[in-house]
Amino acid sequence: LPIWLDREYLEQQQLPTTERTTELAGLWEAILAQQPPETLGPVAPGTTTDPNQQQVSEETKRLLEQLRLAHPLVQQAGEALQSADAAIQEDDPATALDAQVKALTALTEAREYFVNLKQLIELAYADQRRIQAFVDPPEVENEEPATALELLPLASKLQKKNIDRSDRMAKILADMLKELPTAMGPPTADQAQQQQGTAQERQRLQVAQQVLTLVQDNMRRAGDLLGATVQQMDSTTDENPSANTGDELLPAVNSAVDQMQELRRLFFSIVEHLQETAQRQIELNDDTEVARTQNDQPHDQRFGPLVSRQTELAKISEELGSALRAQADQASQAPLADDASDPAHASSSPSQSEACLLYTSDAADEGLGVDLGGRRII
């Protein structure tokens, strides 16, 4: 180890983090203690509020609810970091490291309560992909393959976490729909354009709710199967869980992954759609090279599935091109405002690349009979 990496150095690095975390936990506790009960949760039946009390906005209520949920985790992190401080002073790095890991885990979980919908979807998608890999681990040449049995308890824990995330997504979507403005009376020309954008956003959020319902159904199914399998492993000496459970588990997990991908696409910017389309084309090129080497199989069997994938990517590319052309035309026709060079003005308007979205409604179409015409540019 480097000479400078000693106990004194570790103490100097650890102490500020411990102090900031403990201070944050104390600050949040003071904020929550000052709030009336009705701002921290549902009002009990028969309870009345003080008419002289200042009304709290919905946004403030959401923030207070986030603080309430995250506060215990930040407290845990502060306590773990204090333990790490003590372990470092006693020259016990192994114990300090364990405490630091606990603190980081708690802080990471606390942070989730403050992410937006898109970030929450990305977190859930990443963990659902991990669950998929745990349930059906890939075989590695010249290495002993990790058995699914060893990974199922972790997969079960992650699935429970994703179910909780999906419930938070449902609440966020409901709040977003509730906050959309409602049209009142005949609109002016400017209001008509705004109402059209609102209608499109409402449609997107409603499709997201439908897809999320399918996601939740499969997540809960996978969670039940994982829980039953882990319980069976713990209560018996049989190392092989029911084959029927395994046969049902992987399809549920795979469906949840596919539907989470559909949900992600609903909130992609056009740049992210371009990135994903390029990645899918690269994967298709690789699969095409593999198909070319499989001369022992019929041509249609090798290339038939690839043709449909290429057709789909071609259609997506055309739609992305149309969206980009529409953006370019809109930008060229828009009058140059006097305050266009004002950074404050520029930052207040969403970028075109963020506002233009391409999404698929395939999952919603299959599950709920919603006909939205496949992919659509908004």
C-alpha positions, 0 to 999 in steps of 0.5 A: 500500500502507498505510504500515505494511505494510513489510518490518519488519511482514512480518518480525514476522508471519512469524517466529512462524509459522516458529518454531512450525512448526520447533519442531513438526517438531522435537518430532515428530521427537524423539517418533518417534525414541524409539519402537521400530520395531514401533510405527511399522509392521508387525513384520518376519518373525522379529522379536521384541519385548522382553517387558519393553517396555510395550504400546502401545495401538492408539490410540497406534499410530494417532497415531504412524502419523499423526505419521510420515506428517505429519512430512515435510510439516511439515518441508517447511513449516518449510523453506519458511517459513525461505525466506520469512523470508530472502526478506522480509529481502532485500525480495523479496516475490514469492519470499516469497509462493511459499515461503509458498504451498508451506508452506501446501500442505504444512501442509494436506496434513499436517493431513489425516492427523489428520481423522476419517472424516467430515471425510476424506469431505467433503474427498474429495467436494469434490475429486471435484466439482472433478474433475467440473467440470474434466472437463466444464467449464460453458459461460459466456456471452460468455466463452471456455470453459475447455477440458477439455484445460487442466484434465485434468492438475490433474484427474489430480493430484486424482484420485490424491489422492482414491484415496489418501484412499479407501484411508485411509477403507477402513482407518479403516472397518476399524478402526472395525468391529474396535473395535465390542464383541462380544456375550457371553452373554444380555444384560440389558435395558440391554445389549440396547439397547446391543447394538441400537445396536452392531448398527445401527452395524455395519450402517452401517459395513458399508454404508459399506464397500460404497459405498466399494468402488464409489467406489474402482472408479470413482475408479481407472477415472477415474484410469487414463483421466485418466493415459492422456489426460495422457500422450497429450497430453504425448507427441504433438502431437495436442491432441485425446485419444481420443474413446473415453477422453472417453466413458468418463471422464465417466461414471466421474467422475460415478459417483464423485461420486454414490457419494461423496454416498451415502457422505456421507449415511451419516454425516450428522446429522439436521440435515445431512439437513434442510439437504440436503433443503431444498437439493434442494427449492430446486433442484427448484423451480428446475427446475420453473420451467424446465420450465414455460417449455418449452412446445414439449415434451410435458408428460410429458417435462417434468414426469415426472422432476420428479415422481419427484424430488418423491416421493423428497423427500416420502418423505425428509421424512416419515422425517425427521419420524418421526425427530424425533418419536422423538427428542422422545418419547425426550427426554420419557420419559427420567428427569431424572438428578441429574447432568443439569445437570453440564456434564461429564456432558452433554458425555460423551453424544452429542447426539440430533441426532448419533446419529440418522442417515438413510442410503440404501443405493441404491448398495450395493443396485445394486452388491452386491445388499444389500437394506436397505430403501432409506432407514432411520433409525438 
